[in-house]
């Protein structure tokens, strides 16, 4: 269970600092720090669940892509954020309920409430994969199958 440290603000999960506060007065310096991809997963989960598009934007490379094979493909960080904001404005609500990390990125299991269940791109539960290079999301993929999602982040 994630908790924020009352003293300094670090995000801690099961005795591991997932997101450090980066404060000179941090009281959690003795608590082990998560691996970089675990930290990226926590930042993605926190930003998406809070619907904080500024925090999410900071995690995305400027030339990141999403849905390359679709006519509505996003070809930049700005396109991606614009699409997320549009979906939120349309009433789409979702939560990251599980994250899995691999050497290539983060797979998030999403539960999504679509405003019009008859007119949506995916079901109510699916995986969104965030491929990461040099600490930034470079590509976003959608998968209905857990095994395919995990295969995407395995290399």
LINTAFEN-V191175 format. One record per residue. N is the residue number from 1. RES is the residue in three letters. SS is DSSP state (@ for helix, = for strand, . for the rest). BURIAL is + if it has 9 or more other ideal C-beta (glycine too) atoms within 8 Angstrom, else -. Layout:
BEGIN
n->(N N)
res->(RES RES)
ss->(SS SS)
burial->(BURIAL BURIAL)
END
This chain:
BEGIN
n->(1 2 3 4 5 6 7 8 9 10 11 12 13 14 15 16 17 18 19 20 21 22 23 24 25 26 27 28 29 30 31 32 33 34 35 36 37 38 39 40 41 42 43 44 45 46 47 48 49 50 51 52 53 54 55 56 57 58 59 60 61 62 63 64 65 66 67 68 69 70 71 72 73 74 75 76 77 78 79 80 81 82 83 84 85 86 87 88 89 90 91 92 93 94 95 96 97 98 99 100 101 102 103 104 105 106 107 108 109 110 111 112 113 114 115 116 117 118 119 120 121 122 123 124 125 126 127 128 129 130 131 132 133 134 135 136 137 138 139 140 141 142 143 144 145 146 147 148 149 150 151 152 153 154 155)
res->(UNK UNK UNK UNK UNK UNK UNK UNK UNK UNK UNK UNK UNK UNK UNK UNK UNK UNK UNK UNK UNK UNK UNK UNK UNK UNK UNK UNK UNK UNK UNK UNK UNK UNK UNK UNK UNK UNK UNK UNK UNK UNK UNK UNK UNK UNK UNK UNK UNK UNK UNK UNK UNK UNK UNK UNK UNK UNK UNK UNK UNK UNK UNK UNK UNK UNK UNK UNK UNK UNK UNK UNK UNK UNK UNK UNK UNK UNK UNK UNK UNK UNK UNK UNK UNK UNK UNK UNK UNK UNK UNK UNK UNK UNK UNK UNK UNK UNK UNK UNK UNK UNK UNK UNK UNK UNK UNK UNK UNK UNK UNK UNK UNK UNK UNK UNK UNK UNK UNK UNK UNK UNK UNK UNK UNK UNK UNK UNK UNK UNK UNK UNK UNK UNK UNK UNK UNK UNK UNK UNK UNK UNK UNK UNK UNK UNK UNK UNK UNK UNK UNK UNK UNK UNK UNK)
ss->(. = = = . . . . . . = = = . . = = = = . . . . . . . . . . . . = = . . @ @ @ @ @ @ @ @ @ @ @ @ @ @ . . . @ @ @ @ @ . . = = = = = = = . . . . . . . = . . @ @ @ @ @ @ @ @ @ @ @ @ @ . . . = = = = = = = = = = . . = = = = = = = = = . . . . . . . . . . . = = = = = = = = = . . = = = = = = = = . . @ @ @ @ @ @ @ . . .)
burial->(- - - - + - - + - + + + + - - + + + + - + - - - - + - + - - + - - + - - + + + + + + + + + + + + - - - - + - + + + - + + + - - + + + + - - - - - + + - + + - + + + + + + + - - + - - - + - + - + - - + + + + - + + + + + + + + + - + - - - - - + - - - - - + + + + + + + - - - + + + + + + + + - - + - + + + - + + - -)
END
